[in-house]
Amino acid sequence: MPREFKRQDRVADALQRELSLLIRNELRDPRVGLVNITAADISRDLSSAKIYVSFVDLDDDAGHAAATSALNGAAGFLRSQLARTMQMRTIPRLKFICDNSGAHGSYLSALIDRAVSTDKARHGQQADEGEE
């Protein structure tokens, strides 16, 4: 019977959970505010990990870049803390990448809502003109 999840997936989930706790409780950098870890992508040999993050309280690209560079600067500290909590032979090298897919999705949703409301208003005017 095949395994339901690969080891990569299980390690990625555990890494995501542990990192979210460590960033919230242990990281004291003022540039890093509220961080949401959206995904963790781990290489097949479990030696490196790309951690995709989004920032709740930052709106500008400069703030995102500063917070991401702060997380990348603290990657060694976070990796050493992960070594204490996770039962693995080697802990993957961490690389943090800013993920703006949530903001982009809400922007697209707003565009769609505006197009739908414009279309409804246009069809409502045509129906009114047809009745006269």
Residue pairs with C-beta under 8 A, 6 or more apart in sequence:
7 46
8 42
8 44
8 46
11 42
11 46
11 88
11 92
12 39
12 40
12 41
12 42
12 49
13 40
14 86
15 40
15 42
15 49
15 51
15 82
15 86
15 92
16 37
16 39
16 40
16 51
18 82
18 85
18 86
19 37
19 40
19 51
19 78
19 82
19 94
20 35
20 37
22 78
22 81
22 82
22 85
23 32
23 35
23 37
23 71
23 78
24 35
26 77
26 78
26 81
27 71
27 74
27 77
27 78
29 70
29 73
29 74
31 63
31 66
31 67
31 70
32 55
32 67
32 70
32 71
32 74
33 55
33 56
33 57
33 58
33 67
34 55
34 56
34 57
35 53
35 54
35 55
35 56
35 67
35 71
36 53
36 54
36 55
36 56
36 102
37 51
37 52
37 53
38 52
38 53
38 54
38 99
38 101
38 102
39 51
39 52
39 99
40 49
40 50
40 51
40 52
41 49
41 50
41 52
42 48
42 49
42 50
42 92
43 49
43 92
46 88
46 90
46 92
47 90
47 92
47 93
48 92
48 93
48 94
48 95
49 92
49 93
49 94
49 95
50 95
50 97
51 71
51 94
51 95
51 96
51 97
52 97
52 98
52 99
53 68
53 71
53 96
53 97
53 98
53 99
54 98
54 99
54 100
54 101
54 102
54 103
55 63
55 64
55 67
55 98
58 64
58 67
64 98
64 100
65 98
67 98
68 96
68 97
68 98
71 78
71 96
72 94
72 95
72 96
75 93
75 94
75 95
75 96
78 94
79 91
79 92
79 93
79 94
82 91
83 91
